[in-house]
Amino acid sequence: MNINKELIIKNISAILCAIAVIGLVFTFATVDVTAGASIMGVSAEATETVTANGLEVLTGSGVWGYLIILGFAAVLLANYLKQLTDYKNLLSLAGSIIAVISTIMSAKKWASLQSLSTDAGVASVEFETSYGLGFWIILIAGVALVGIAMIGYFNLKGNPVFDAINNDTDTAQGVVMPSINLDAVSEKIDNTAKNVVSAVNKDNTQPPAAPSSVDSSSAASTPSVSVEQDNSDAIMEKINKLFEMKERGVLSEEEFAEQKSALLKQMM
């Protein structure tokens, strides 16, 4: 299986954010709450274990939970929104730092809310928090984003990974999507439709083979008819001139008849 390393580097921030989202479905934190009370010299303890996944901590830790979402969202927007290109490195660094801090604080906030509330002097409450797989996935993804943002923000070089990330910052903004010129596409569709219509019309208006042959023959014979007509007109003009010469007495009746007969034979 071939892995496109260039594509991974271009979209490393999005990949880490996606990993963080996946981490929300795993166990985020577990709290063991132990409450002790002493009444009239008799001591008693109660223990309760509460477990929550990332989504539950996100919605149950107040502002810190919302800041986790805001931090990762800022990283995504900085990397993929063209209007924020000039502020990409700064927003990525700030967003990733906010995400890391909020991840830690949201776990603490949620754990504190799980402790039992009792009156002072009557009961003592102790709680122990352990962090689950979801917490570590989100935290590691956030720390990795901080590292990547720092490489870009401070333009660190001298390492193949650093150079690849900086080159990506200079030349690419996330997934390279092909630009689509809707006007050009529409024009091509119109031209194709016109060509199809023209071809159909041409097929519909093309005469059958047999009539075409007849028309061709007629067309071929037309020049011959035209030549014959011209010859007839010339002969008739000569006959008229001969008639005029006869009337003026230049030609006799016999001479006129002889010349006329010769010209008429040429017409046959």
NORKA-V911182 format. One record per residue. RES is the residue in one letter. PSI is psi in degrees with one decimal (999 if undefined). OMEGA is omega in radians with two decimals (none if undefined). D_FIRST is the distance of its C-alpha to the first C-alpha in Angstrom with 2 decimals. Layout:
res->RES psi->PSI omega->OMEGA d_first->D_FIRST
res->RES psi->PSI omega->OMEGA d_first->D_FIRST
This chain:
res->M psi->123.1 omega->-3.14 d_first->0.00
res->N psi->132.0 omega->3.14 d_first->3.79
res->I psi->124.0 omega->3.13 d_first->6.46
res->N psi->96.7 omega->-3.08 d_first->9.78
res->K psi->-36.4 omega->-3.14 d_first->12.21
res->E psi->-41.8 omega->3.13 d_first->15.15
res->L psi->-39.2 omega->3.13 d_first->14.66
res->I psi->-44.0 omega->-3.13 d_first->14.46
res->I psi->-41.3 omega->-3.14 d_first->17.58
res->K psi->-30.2 omega->-3.04 d_first->19.37
res->N psi->24.8 omega->-3.09 d_first->19.06
res->I psi->-36.3 omega->-3.14 d_first->19.26
res->S psi->-43.2 omega->3.12 d_first->22.70
res->A psi->-37.8 omega->3.13 d_first->21.76
res->I psi->-43.3 omega->3.13 d_first->18.92
res->L psi->-39.1 omega->3.09 d_first->21.55
res->C psi->-39.5 omega->3.10 d_first->24.10
res->A psi->-38.9 omega->3.09 d_first->21.92
res->I psi->-39.9 omega->3.11 d_first->21.45
res->A psi->-39.9 omega->3.11 d_first->25.23
res->V psi->-41.0 omega->3.10 d_first->25.88
res->I psi->-36.2 omega->3.14 d_first->23.89
res->G psi->-21.1 omega->-3.12 d_first->26.06
res->L psi->-23.1 omega->-3.08 d_first->29.13
res->V psi->-11.6 omega->3.13 d_first->28.65
res->F psi->169.3 omega->3.12 d_first->28.84
res->T psi->125.0 omega->-3.08 d_first->32.12
res->F psi->-47.2 omega->-3.11 d_first->33.39
res->A psi->153.0 omega->3.07 d_first->36.69
res->T psi->133.8 omega->-3.11 d_first->39.19
res->V psi->126.0 omega->3.03 d_first->42.91
res->D psi->112.1 omega->-3.09 d_first->45.46
res->V psi->125.6 omega->3.11 d_first->48.90
res->T psi->120.9 omega->-3.14 d_first->52.00
res->A psi->130.0 omega->3.12 d_first->55.40
res->G psi->141.5 omega->-3.12 d_first->58.63
res->A psi->149.5 omega->3.11 d_first->62.15
res->S psi->115.7 omega->-3.11 d_first->65.63
res->I psi->118.2 omega->3.12 d_first->68.46
res->M psi->43.1 omega->3.07 d_first->71.94
res->G psi->-0.1 omega->3.13 d_first->70.59
res->V psi->124.0 omega->-3.11 d_first->67.98
res->S psi->144.4 omega->3.13 d_first->64.36
res->A psi->147.1 omega->3.13 d_first->61.39
res->E psi->148.5 omega->3.08 d_first->57.64
res->A psi->133.6 omega->-3.11 d_first->54.93
res->T psi->136.8 omega->3.13 d_first->51.20
res->E psi->138.0 omega->3.11 d_first->48.55
res->T psi->126.5 omega->3.14 d_first->44.75
res->V psi->130.3 omega->3.13 d_first->42.94
res->T psi->141.9 omega->3.14 d_first->39.17
res->A psi->145.4 omega->3.04 d_first->37.37
res->N psi->-178.4 omega->-3.06 d_first->33.85
res->G psi->-38.8 omega->-3.12 d_first->32.85
res->L psi->-40.0 omega->3.13 d_first->34.19
res->E psi->-40.3 omega->3.10 d_first->37.50
res->V psi->-38.3 omega->-3.13 d_first->37.87
res->L psi->-43.9 omega->-3.11 d_first->36.96
res->T psi->-14.8 omega->-3.07 d_first->39.78
res->G psi->2.2 omega->-3.10 d_first->42.15
res->S psi->13.1 omega->3.05 d_first->42.25
res->G psi->-134.9 omega->-3.04 d_first->43.90
res->V psi->-37.4 omega->-3.10 d_first->43.30
res->W psi->-36.4 omega->3.10 d_first->40.74
res->G psi->-42.4 omega->3.13 d_first->38.42
res->Y psi->-31.4 omega->3.12 d_first->38.73
res->L psi->-29.3 omega->3.06 d_first->38.13
res->I psi->-48.2 omega->3.13 d_first->34.69
res->I psi->-44.5 omega->-3.11 d_first->33.78
res->L psi->-40.7 omega->-3.12 d_first->35.57
res->G psi->-50.3 omega->-3.14 d_first->33.79
res->F psi->-36.0 omega->3.11 d_first->30.22
res->A psi->-39.0 omega->3.12 d_first->31.40
res->A psi->-38.2 omega->3.12 d_first->32.94
res->V psi->-45.1 omega->-3.14 d_first->29.68
res->L psi->-46.4 omega->-3.13 d_first->27.89
res->L psi->-40.2 omega->-3.13 d_first->30.87
res->A psi->-32.2 omega->-3.08 d_first->31.18
res->N psi->-21.4 omega->-3.01 d_first->27.63
res->Y psi->-8.7 omega->3.11 d_first->27.60
res->L psi->115.7 omega->-3.04 d_first->31.29
res->K psi->-32.3 omega->-3.12 d_first->32.44
res->Q psi->-17.8 omega->-3.11 d_first->36.01
res->L psi->15.0 omega->-3.08 d_first->35.10
res->T psi->-41.5 omega->-3.10 d_first->33.30
res->D psi->-20.3 omega->-3.10 d_first->36.26
res->Y psi->16.5 omega->-3.04 d_first->36.18
res->K psi->-54.2 omega->-3.06 d_first->32.45
res->N psi->-42.5 omega->-3.12 d_first->32.55
res->L psi->-46.5 omega->-3.13 d_first->35.79
res->L psi->-37.6 omega->3.12 d_first->34.82
res->S psi->-42.8 omega->3.13 d_first->31.43
res->L psi->-48.0 omega->-3.12 d_first->33.28
res->A psi->-45.5 omega->-3.11 d_first->36.07
res->G psi->-42.4 omega->-3.13 d_first->33.92
res->S psi->-37.5 omega->3.09 d_first->31.65
res->I psi->-43.1 omega->3.10 d_first->34.80
res->I psi->-41.3 omega->-3.13 d_first->36.48
res->A psi->-41.4 omega->-3.13 d_first->33.52
res->V psi->-49.0 omega->-3.12 d_first->33.59
res->I psi->-42.2 omega->-3.11 d_first->37.37
res->S psi->-34.0 omega->3.11 d_first->37.55
res->T psi->-44.6 omega->-3.14 d_first->35.06
res->I psi->-46.4 omega->-3.08 d_first->37.33
res->M psi->-34.0 omega->3.14 d_first->40.54
res->S psi->-36.2 omega->3.10 d_first->39.56
res->A psi->-42.5 omega->3.13 d_first->38.95
res->K psi->-41.5 omega->-3.13 d_first->42.37
res->K psi->-45.7 omega->3.14 d_first->44.06
res->W psi->-40.6 omega->-3.13 d_first->42.83
res->A psi->-39.6 omega->-3.13 d_first->43.85
res->S psi->-30.5 omega->-3.14 d_first->47.31
res->L psi->-15.7 omega->-3.11 d_first->47.86
res->Q psi->-10.2 omega->-3.12 d_first->47.37
res->S psi->149.5 omega->3.13 d_first->50.32
res->L psi->134.8 omega->3.12 d_first->53.52
res->S psi->121.1 omega->3.14 d_first->56.31
res->T psi->164.4 omega->3.10 d_first->59.60
res->D psi->139.3 omega->3.13 d_first->62.97
res->A psi->139.5 omega->3.11 d_first->63.49
res->G psi->-16.1 omega->-3.14 d_first->65.58
res->V psi->-41.6 omega->-3.10 d_first->64.89
res->A psi->149.9 omega->3.05 d_first->61.27
res->S psi->140.9 omega->-3.08 d_first->58.63
res->V psi->132.1 omega->3.05 d_first->54.96
res->E psi->139.6 omega->3.09 d_first->52.07
res->F psi->142.9 omega->-3.13 d_first->48.39
res->E psi->128.1 omega->-3.08 d_first->45.33
res->T psi->132.9 omega->3.02 d_first->41.95
res->S psi->141.2 omega->-3.05 d_first->38.60
res->Y psi->136.9 omega->-3.08 d_first->35.34
res->G psi->-173.7 omega->-3.08 d_first->32.49
res->L psi->-40.5 omega->-3.13 d_first->28.71
res->G psi->-41.4 omega->3.13 d_first->28.83
res->F psi->-46.5 omega->-3.07 d_first->31.13
res->W psi->-35.0 omega->3.09 d_first->28.97
res->I psi->-48.4 omega->-3.12 d_first->25.79
res->I psi->-42.3 omega->-3.12 d_first->27.83
res->L psi->-45.3 omega->-3.12 d_first->29.66
res->I psi->-40.6 omega->3.10 d_first->26.68
res->A psi->-40.7 omega->3.12 d_first->25.01
res->G psi->-42.5 omega->3.13 d_first->28.41
res->V psi->-39.3 omega->3.10 d_first->28.92
res->A psi->-39.3 omega->3.10 d_first->25.56
res->L psi->-37.4 omega->3.08 d_first->26.69
res->V psi->-44.0 omega->3.14 d_first->30.01
res->G psi->-45.4 omega->-3.14 d_first->28.45
res->I psi->-41.9 omega->3.14 d_first->26.42
res->A psi->-37.4 omega->3.12 d_first->29.57
res->M psi->-38.2 omega->3.10 d_first->31.71
res->I psi->-44.0 omega->3.14 d_first->29.55
res->G psi->-39.3 omega->-3.08 d_first->29.98
res->Y psi->-42.8 omega->-3.12 d_first->33.59
res->F psi->2.2 omega->3.09 d_first->34.82
res->N psi->50.4 omega->-3.11 d_first->32.64
res->L psi->138.9 omega->-3.12 d_first->31.58
res->K psi->179.5 omega->3.12 d_first->30.24
res->G psi->0.0 omega->3.13 d_first->29.80
res->N psi->138.5 omega->-3.11 d_first->26.37
res->P psi->-39.2 omega->3.12 d_first->22.99
res->V psi->-44.1 omega->3.12 d_first->21.99
res->F psi->-46.4 omega->-3.11 d_first->25.47
res->D psi->-40.5 omega->-3.13 d_first->25.36
res->A psi->-42.1 omega->-3.14 d_first->22.06
res->I psi->-41.9 omega->3.13 d_first->23.53
res->N psi->-38.5 omega->3.09 d_first->26.85
res->N psi->-38.0 omega->3.10 d_first->25.47
res->D psi->-37.7 omega->3.14 d_first->23.68
res->T psi->-35.5 omega->-3.09 d_first->27.06
res->D psi->-32.0 omega->-2.97 d_first->28.87
res->T psi->-13.7 omega->-3.07 d_first->26.74
res->A psi->155.6 omega->3.08 d_first->24.83
res->Q psi->83.7 omega->3.11 d_first->25.68
res->G psi->-156.6 omega->-3.11 d_first->22.72
res->V psi->131.1 omega->3.14 d_first->20.58
res->V psi->109.1 omega->3.14 d_first->21.84
res->M psi->136.2 omega->3.13 d_first->23.17
res->P psi->134.9 omega->3.12 d_first->24.77
res->S psi->140.4 omega->-3.10 d_first->28.53
res->I psi->120.6 omega->3.09 d_first->30.35
res->N psi->102.2 omega->-3.07 d_first->33.94
res->L psi->-35.0 omega->3.13 d_first->35.57
res->D psi->-43.7 omega->3.13 d_first->38.76
res->A psi->-40.9 omega->3.11 d_first->37.07
res->V psi->-43.9 omega->3.13 d_first->35.25
res->S psi->-40.3 omega->3.14 d_first->38.61
res->E psi->-41.9 omega->3.12 d_first->40.38
res->K psi->-39.0 omega->3.12 d_first->37.99
res->I psi->-42.6 omega->3.12 d_first->38.48
res->D psi->-45.0 omega->3.14 d_first->42.25
res->N psi->-41.5 omega->3.12 d_first->42.32
res->T psi->-42.6 omega->3.13 d_first->40.37
res->A psi->-41.0 omega->3.13 d_first->42.77
res->K psi->-41.3 omega->3.13 d_first->45.76
res->N psi->-40.1 omega->3.12 d_first->44.60
res->V psi->-45.9 omega->3.13 d_first->44.20
res->V psi->-42.0 omega->3.13 d_first->47.64
res->S psi->-42.0 omega->3.13 d_first->49.20
res->A psi->-40.3 omega->3.12 d_first->47.88
res->V psi->-44.6 omega->3.13 d_first->49.22
res->N psi->-39.1 omega->3.13 d_first->52.57
res->K psi->-42.1 omega->3.12 d_first->52.81
res->D psi->-38.4 omega->-3.11 d_first->52.30
res->N psi->-32.8 omega->-3.07 d_first->54.88
res->T psi->-6.5 omega->-3.12 d_first->57.49
res->Q psi->125.8 omega->-3.10 d_first->57.17
res->P psi->155.5 omega->3.10 d_first->60.46
res->P psi->163.5 omega->-3.07 d_first->60.53
res->A psi->-44.5 omega->-3.09 d_first->60.76
res->A psi->-51.9 omega->3.11 d_first->64.41
res->P psi->-34.4 omega->3.14 d_first->65.90
res->S psi->-39.2 omega->3.13 d_first->64.00
res->S psi->-41.1 omega->3.13 d_first->65.71
res->V psi->-44.1 omega->-3.14 d_first->69.09
res->D psi->-38.1 omega->3.14 d_first->68.54
res->S psi->-40.7 omega->3.12 d_first->67.55
res->S psi->-41.2 omega->3.13 d_first->70.73
res->S psi->-41.2 omega->-3.13 d_first->72.79
res->A psi->-37.0 omega->-3.13 d_first->71.23
res->A psi->-32.0 omega->-3.11 d_first->71.89
res->S psi->-15.5 omega->-3.08 d_first->75.53
res->T psi->-44.6 omega->3.11 d_first->76.17
res->P psi->-37.9 omega->3.14 d_first->76.86
res->S psi->-43.3 omega->3.12 d_first->79.46
res->V psi->-39.6 omega->-3.13 d_first->81.29
res->S psi->-39.5 omega->3.14 d_first->81.34
res->V psi->-42.7 omega->3.13 d_first->82.90
res->E psi->-39.1 omega->3.12 d_first->85.57
res->Q psi->-40.9 omega->3.13 d_first->86.48
res->D psi->-40.9 omega->3.12 d_first->86.95
res->N psi->-42.1 omega->3.14 d_first->89.25
res->S psi->-41.6 omega->3.13 d_first->91.36
res->D psi->-40.3 omega->3.14 d_first->91.83
res->A psi->-40.7 omega->3.14 d_first->92.90
res->I psi->-42.1 omega->3.14 d_first->95.43
res->M psi->-34.4 omega->3.11 d_first->96.90
res->E psi->-39.8 omega->3.10 d_first->97.28
res->K psi->-40.1 omega->3.12 d_first->99.20
res->I psi->-40.2 omega->3.12 d_first->101.46
res->N psi->-41.2 omega->3.12 d_first->102.24
res->K psi->-39.6 omega->3.09 d_first->103.19
res->L psi->-38.0 omega->3.13 d_first->105.40
res->F psi->-42.1 omega->3.12 d_first->107.08
res->E psi->-39.9 omega->3.12 d_first->107.80
res->M psi->-35.8 omega->3.10 d_first->109.30
res->K psi->-39.9 omega->-3.11 d_first->111.48
res->E psi->-30.4 omega->3.14 d_first->112.66
res->R psi->-3.7 omega->3.10 d_first->113.66
res->G psi->7.7 omega->3.13 d_first->115.53
res->V psi->-38.2 omega->3.13 d_first->113.31
res->L psi->146.3 omega->3.06 d_first->112.48
res->S psi->172.3 omega->-3.13 d_first->114.81
res->E psi->-39.4 omega->-3.12 d_first->114.05
res->E psi->-42.1 omega->3.12 d_first->113.49
res->E psi->-41.6 omega->3.12 d_first->111.15
res->F psi->-44.3 omega->-3.11 d_first->109.10
res->A psi->-40.6 omega->-3.14 d_first->108.83
res->E psi->-46.1 omega->3.14 d_first->107.78
res->Q psi->-40.6 omega->-3.13 d_first->105.04
res->K psi->-41.9 omega->-3.12 d_first->103.84
res->S psi->-38.5 omega->3.14 d_first->103.59
res->A psi->-40.3 omega->3.13 d_first->101.53
res->L psi->-37.2 omega->3.14 d_first->99.05
res->L psi->-32.6 omega->3.10 d_first->98.68
res->K psi->-30.9 omega->3.11 d_first->97.83
res->Q psi->-26.6 omega->-3.14 d_first->94.88
res->M psi->-19.8 omega->-3.06 d_first->93.45
res->M psi->999 omega->none d_first->93.50
